[in-house]
């Protein structure tokens, strides 16, 4: 896996967006506190067309910076939702090293570079000195491995255009949780090799929501991946897609299955963003602010409990995707060479 995002982005950006007519599905919800979905979708499509028509080969550095910044913010926000990872300053530092191709890996107590790593983290965030060493290293690994899992899926699904298969998702999960054991106050930690990329065999729930019974997880995952493959192949044949609805639909379906013992929320948002990335050329950070985290989690709870589909979630993503597309369009327009 090549971690250097500039090298990966040289393969072309936006990856597949130019090949499709982008049209909205009839799933979006009207909201009193935002523009109507059809208006937002029209704006997003117009701005995306402007991005696609820009001389992107001449703006490679701008595109690379925008995508990398969005990835880092998405990683930070996703970790914040799960109360994982480290502060934004350290997240930016670690992710930029990885995105620039530097050799950064998971670290455990007893590793040769453990002490120097800890000293660097303490210097960047003195409050970490109050925590147990294993918890500090775990939090660091949650940032590092999240970034690596993101790059893996972008390279495999977005640029190599592989299907989002069970094995691809399982490998992304294995990368995500490397160096991140599940801690249990009542027993020994569950080591990453025991649950990374492995479908769970225990019942799990969140609040009043019970996720798929373990014995049905493999069949549910198989069907989800097959349905996504069929939907994307139909879109490619017809050259028409709603990337926002598709991304929302399958990321929500994944988290409702909850196939792994831990890390499902983060994988859910990786699935969301790599579909958006491939078919709209945009990455949408979620969870950077407390109010947004609360709104996001409430939408997820409502979707699971009421079983009303992905319309509310898709609308939530549409609002943020439109904002991201507008930001990228403005930055690219400001840098477009004058001939």
C-alpha positions as CSV (number, residue, x, y, z in Angstrom):
1,X,0.0,0.0,0.0
2,X,1.4,3.4,-1.0
3,X,0.6,5.9,1.8
4,X,1.7,8.9,-0.2
5,X,-1.6,10.6,-1.2
6,X,0.0,12.9,-3.7
7,X,1.1,9.8,-5.6
8,X,-2.3,8.3,-5.4
9,X,-4.0,11.5,-6.5
10,X,-1.8,11.7,-9.6
11,X,-4.0,8.8,-10.9
12,X,-6.7,11.4,-11.5
13,X,-9.2,13.5,-9.6
14,X,-12.2,13.4,-9.3
15,X,-11.9,9.7,-9.8
16,X,-15.2,8.7,-11.5
17,X,-17.4,11.8,-11.1
18,X,-16.9,12.9,-14.7
19,X,-18.4,9.7,-16.1
20,X,-21.9,10.2,-14.5
21,X,-24.9,12.4,-14.7
22,X,-25.6,13.2,-11.0
23,X,-29.4,13.1,-10.3
24,X,-31.1,13.1,-6.9
25,X,-33.1,10.1,-5.5
26,X,-36.5,10.8,-4.0
27,X,-35.3,10.1,-0.5
28,X,-34.4,13.5,0.9
29,X,-36.3,15.1,3.8
30,X,-37.5,18.7,3.9
31,X,-35.9,20.6,6.8
32,X,-37.1,24.0,8.3
33,X,-33.5,25.0,9.2
34,X,-31.9,24.5,5.8
35,X,-32.4,25.1,2.1
36,X,-34.6,22.5,0.5
37,X,-32.9,19.4,-0.7
38,X,-33.6,20.0,-4.4
39,X,-32.1,23.4,-4.2
40,X,-29.0,22.1,-2.4
41,X,-28.6,19.3,-4.9
42,X,-28.8,21.6,-7.8
43,X,-26.1,23.9,-6.3
44,X,-23.9,20.9,-5.5
45,X,-24.2,19.5,-9.0
46,X,-23.4,22.9,-10.6
47,X,-20.4,23.5,-8.4
48,X,-19.2,19.9,-9.0
49,X,-19.4,20.5,-12.8
50,X,-17.3,23.6,-12.4
51,X,-14.7,21.6,-10.4
52,X,-14.6,18.9,-13.1
53,X,-14.1,21.5,-15.8
54,X,-11.2,23.2,-14.0
55,X,-7.6,22.5,-15.2
56,X,-7.0,20.0,-12.4
57,X,-3.6,18.9,-13.8
58,X,-2.4,22.4,-13.3
59,X,-3.9,22.6,-9.8
60,X,-2.6,19.3,-8.4
61,X,-1.1,20.8,-5.3
62,X,-4.3,22.6,-4.4
63,X,-6.4,19.5,-5.0
64,X,-4.0,17.4,-2.9
65,X,-4.1,19.8,0.0
66,X,-7.9,20.0,-0.1
67,X,-8.3,16.3,-0.1
68,X,-5.7,15.7,2.6
69,X,-7.2,18.4,4.8
70,X,-10.7,16.9,4.4
71,X,-9.3,13.4,5.2
72,X,-7.7,14.7,8.4
73,X,-10.8,16.5,9.5
74,X,-12.9,13.4,8.8
75,X,-10.6,11.2,10.8
76,X,-10.6,13.7,13.7
77,X,-14.4,14.0,13.7
78,X,-15.0,10.3,13.3
79,X,-12.7,9.6,16.3
80,X,-14.4,12.3,18.3
81,X,-17.8,10.6,17.8
82,X,-16.4,7.5,19.3
83,X,-14.4,9.3,22.1
84,X,-11.2,7.9,20.4
85,X,-8.0,9.3,19.1
86,X,-6.2,12.5,20.2
87,X,-6.6,16.3,19.8
88,X,-6.8,18.0,16.5
89,X,-3.2,19.3,16.7
90,X,-1.7,15.8,17.1
91,X,-4.2,14.3,14.6
92,X,-3.1,16.7,12.0
93,X,0.6,16.1,12.8
94,X,0.3,12.3,12.6
95,X,-1.9,12.1,9.6
96,X,0.3,14.5,7.6
97,X,3.3,12.4,8.2
98,X,1.4,9.3,6.9
99,X,-0.2,11.1,4.0
100,X,3.3,12.3,2.9
101,X,4.5,8.7,2.9
102,X,6.5,8.6,6.1
103,X,6.8,5.2,7.9
104,X,4.5,5.6,10.9
105,X,3.1,2.5,12.6
106,X,1.3,1.3,15.6
107,X,3.3,1.3,18.8
108,X,3.0,-0.8,22.0
109,X,4.7,-0.6,25.4
110,X,8.1,-2.1,25.2
111,X,8.8,-1.1,21.6
112,X,12.2,0.6,21.0
113,X,10.7,3.9,20.0
114,X,7.9,3.9,22.7
115,X,9.7,6.3,25.0
116,X,10.6,8.9,22.3
117,X,7.0,8.7,21.0
118,X,5.5,9.3,24.4
119,X,7.8,12.3,25.0
120,X,6.8,13.8,21.7
121,X,3.1,13.3,22.5
122,X,3.5,14.8,26.0
123,X,5.2,17.8,24.4
124,X,2.3,18.4,22.0
125,X,-0.4,17.7,24.7
126,X,0.9,17.9,28.3
127,X,-2.5,16.6,29.6
128,X,-1.7,13.2,28.3
129,X,0.8,12.7,31.1
130,X,-2.1,12.2,33.5
131,X,-3.2,9.1,31.5
132,X,-1.9,5.5,31.6
133,X,0.8,4.9,29.1
134,X,-1.2,2.1,27.4
135,X,-4.1,4.5,27.0
136,X,-2.0,7.2,25.4
137,X,-0.5,4.7,22.9
138,X,-3.9,3.3,22.2
139,X,-5.2,6.8,21.4
140,X,-2.2,7.4,19.2
141,X,-2.8,4.1,17.3
142,X,-6.4,5.0,16.8
143,X,-5.3,8.1,14.8
144,X,-2.5,6.3,12.9
145,X,-4.5,3.2,11.9
146,X,-7.6,5.2,11.0
147,X,-5.6,7.2,8.5
148,X,-4.0,4.0,7.1
149,X,-7.4,2.3,6.7
150,X,-8.8,5.4,5.0
151,X,-5.8,5.4,2.5
152,X,-6.3,1.7,1.9
153,X,-9.9,2.1,0.9
154,X,-9.2,5.2,-1.2
155,X,-6.5,3.3,-3.1
156,X,-8.5,0.1,-3.5
157,X,-12.1,1.3,-4.0
158,X,-11.7,4.8,-5.3
159,X,-8.7,4.6,-7.7
160,X,-8.3,0.9,-8.4
161,X,-12.1,0.7,-8.7
162,X,-12.4,-2.6,-6.9
163,X,-15.8,-3.6,-5.5
164,X,-16.4,-2.9,-1.9
165,X,-16.4,-6.5,-1.0
166,X,-16.6,-8.2,2.4
167,X,-12.9,-9.0,2.2
168,X,-12.0,-5.4,1.4
169,X,-14.1,-4.1,4.4
170,X,-12.6,-6.8,6.7
171,X,-9.1,-5.8,5.7
172,X,-9.9,-2.1,6.3
173,X,-11.2,-3.0,9.7
174,X,-8.1,-5.1,10.5
175,X,-5.9,-2.1,9.6
176,X,-8.1,0.3,11.6
177,X,-7.8,-1.7,14.9
178,X,-4.1,-2.7,14.7
179,X,-2.6,-1.8,18.0
180,X,-6.0,-1.0,19.5
181,X,-7.2,-3.7,21.9
182,X,-10.7,-3.7,23.3
183,X,-10.4,-2.9,27.0
184,X,-12.7,-4.7,29.5
185,X,-12.8,-3.8,33.1
186,X,-14.1,-7.2,34.0
187,X,-11.6,-9.3,32.1
188,X,-8.6,-9.4,29.8
189,X,-8.3,-7.1,26.8
190,X,-9.4,-8.4,23.5
191,X,-6.4,-8.2,21.2
192,X,-6.6,-6.8,17.7
193,X,-5.7,-10.1,16.1
194,X,-8.7,-11.6,17.8
195,X,-11.3,-9.2,16.4
196,X,-9.7,-7.3,13.6
197,X,-11.6,-8.1,10.4
198,X,-13.5,-10.9,12.2
199,X,-17.3,-10.9,12.4
200,X,-18.5,-10.9,15.9
201,X,-20.0,-13.9,17.7
202,X,-21.6,-12.0,20.5
203,X,-24.8,-9.9,20.8
204,X,-24.2,-6.1,20.8
205,X,-26.5,-3.1,21.2
206,X,-26.4,0.6,21.8
207,X,-29.1,2.1,24.1
208,X,-32.4,0.7,22.9
209,X,-31.0,-0.5,19.6
210,X,-30.1,-4.1,19.1
211,X,-28.0,-4.9,16.1
212,X,-28.0,-7.9,13.8
213,X,-27.9,-11.3,15.7
214,X,-24.4,-12.7,15.3
215,X,-25.5,-15.8,13.3
216,X,-27.1,-13.6,10.6
217,X,-24.1,-11.2,10.3
218,X,-22.3,-13.0,7.5
219,X,-25.5,-13.3,5.4
220,X,-26.4,-9.7,6.0
221,X,-22.9,-8.5,5.0
222,X,-22.9,-10.7,1.9
223,X,-26.2,-9.3,0.8
224,X,-25.2,-5.7,1.5
225,X,-22.0,-6.0,-0.5
226,X,-23.9,-7.7,-3.4
227,X,-26.6,-5.0,-3.4
228,X,-24.0,-2.2,-3.5
229,X,-22.2,-3.9,-6.3
230,X,-25.4,-4.3,-8.3
231,X,-26.4,-0.7,-7.6
232,X,-23.1,0.7,-8.7
233,X,-22.9,-1.5,-11.8
234,X,-26.4,-0.3,-12.8
235,X,-25.3,3.3,-12.2
236,X,-22.2,2.7,-14.4
237,X,-24.2,1.1,-17.1
238,X,-26.8,3.9,-17.1
239,X,-24.2,6.7,-16.4
240,X,-26.5,8.1,-13.7
241,X,-26.0,8.2,-9.9
242,X,-26.9,9.9,-6.7
243,X,-23.6,9.5,-4.8
244,X,-24.9,11.1,-1.6
245,X,-28.0,8.9,-1.3
246,X,-25.9,5.8,-2.2
247,X,-23.2,6.6,0.3
248,X,-25.7,7.4,3.1
249,X,-27.8,4.2,2.3
250,X,-24.9,1.7,2.5
251,X,-23.0,3.3,5.4
252,X,-26.2,3.3,7.4
253,X,-27.0,-0.3,6.5
254,X,-23.4,-1.3,7.5
255,X,-23.7,0.3,11.0
256,X,-27.1,-1.3,11.5
257,X,-25.5,-4.7,10.9
258,X,-22.6,-3.8,13.2
259,X,-20.5,-6.8,12.0
260,X,-17.5,-6.3,14.3
261,X,-16.9,-6.2,18.0
262,X,-15.6,-2.6,17.8
263,X,-14.9,0.1,15.2
264,X,-18.2,-0.2,13.4
265,X,-18.9,3.5,13.5
266,X,-15.6,4.5,12.1
267,X,-15.8,1.9,9.3
268,X,-19.3,3.2,8.6
269,X,-18.0,6.7,8.0
270,X,-15.1,5.4,5.9
271,X,-17.6,3.6,3.7
272,X,-19.6,6.8,3.4
273,X,-16.6,8.9,2.4
274,X,-15.0,6.5,0.0
275,X,-18.3,6.3,-2.0
276,X,-18.6,10.1,-1.9
277,X,-14.9,10.3,-2.9
278,X,-15.2,8.0,-5.9
279,X,-18.5,9.3,-7.3
280,X,-18.5,12.9,-6.3
281,X,-14.8,13.7,-5.7
282,X,-15.5,15.0,-2.1
283,X,-14.9,13.9,1.4
284,X,-17.3,15.0,4.2
285,X,-16.0,15.4,7.7
286,X,-18.6,14.7,10.4
287,X,-18.3,15.1,14.2
288,X,-15.8,17.9,14.7
289,X,-18.3,19.9,16.8
290,X,-20.4,18.6,19.7
291,X,-23.7,19.9,18.3
292,X,-23.0,18.1,15.0
293,X,-22.1,14.9,16.8
294,X,-25.3,15.0,18.8
295,X,-27.4,15.6,15.6
296,X,-25.6,12.8,13.8
297,X,-26.1,10.3,16.6
298,X,-29.8,11.2,16.9
299,X,-30.3,10.6,13.2
300,X,-28.6,7.2,13.5
301,X,-30.7,6.3,16.5
302,X,-33.9,7.3,14.8
303,X,-33.0,5.4,11.6
304,X,-32.4,2.2,13.6
305,X,-35.4,2.5,15.9
306,X,-38.0,3.7,13.4
307,X,-36.7,1.8,10.4
308,X,-37.7,4.7,8.1
309,X,-34.9,4.4,5.7
310,X,-31.9,6.6,5.0
311,X,-33.7,9.8,3.9
312,X,-32.9,11.9,7.0
313,X,-29.3,10.8,7.0
314,X,-28.9,11.5,3.3
315,X,-30.2,15.0,3.9
316,X,-27.8,15.5,6.7
317,X,-24.9,14.4,4.4
318,X,-26.3,16.5,1.5
319,X,-26.0,19.7,3.5
320,X,-22.4,19.0,4.4
321,X,-21.4,17.7,1.0
322,X,-22.8,20.8,-0.6
323,X,-20.7,22.9,1.8
324,X,-17.6,20.9,1.0
325,X,-18.1,21.1,-2.8
326,X,-18.6,24.8,-2.5
327,X,-15.4,25.3,-0.5
328,X,-13.4,23.3,-3.0
329,X,-14.9,25.1,-6.0
330,X,-14.0,28.5,-4.4
331,X,-10.4,27.4,-3.7
332,X,-9.9,26.0,-7.1
333,X,-11.4,29.0,-8.8
334,X,-9.1,31.3,-6.9
335,X,-6.1,29.3,-8.1
336,X,-7.1,28.8,-11.7
337,X,-4.3,30.1,-14.0
338,X,-5.2,33.0,-16.2
339,X,-4.4,32.4,-19.9
